[in-house]
Amino acid sequence: MATLTEAVEKPAHVPDEAVFDFDYHHDPALLADPHARMIELLEIAPKVFWTPRNRGTWIAIGFDEVFSALRRTDEFSSSILPPEQIEE
């Protein structure tokens, strides 16, 4: 069985109701049956949530939320650092 990634402390700006403990690299149910686990997450997790696993990250799982984020590249990015923080 995989060991979960160490959890980090929740930043002050993250509302408590937006926190859902999910490790997208080592979640046993996701590794066993990804489709079933995603269906389950849609039923039990917020459509957009912050997880303390994986160094703390935001995850969008709802269709409308993912679609919106993909179209708003000025606000949402998969970059580790925002462009203004990257040294040239």
Rosetta blueprint (number, residue, H / E / L):
1 M L
2 A L
3 T L
4 L L
5 T L
6 E L
7 A L
8 V L
9 E L
10 K L
11 P L
12 A L
13 H L
14 V L
15 P L
16 D H
17 E H
18 A H
19 V E
20 F L
21 D L
22 F L
23 D L
24 Y L
25 H L
26 H L
27 D L
28 P H
29 A H
30 L H
31 L H
32 A H
33 D L
34 P H
35 H H
36 A H
37 R H
38 M H
39 I H
40 E H
41 L H
42 L H
43 E H
44 I H
45 A L
46 P L
47 K L
48 V E
49 F E
50 W E
51 T E
52 P L
53 R L
54 N L
55 R L
56 G L
57 T E
58 W E
59 I E
60 A E
61 I L
62 G L
63 F H
64 D H
65 E H
66 V H
67 F H
68 S H
69 A H
70 L H
71 R H
72 R L
73 T L
74 D L
75 E L
76 F L
77 S L
78 S L
79 S L
80 I L
81 L L
82 P L
83 P H
84 E H
85 Q H
86 I L
87 E L
88 E L
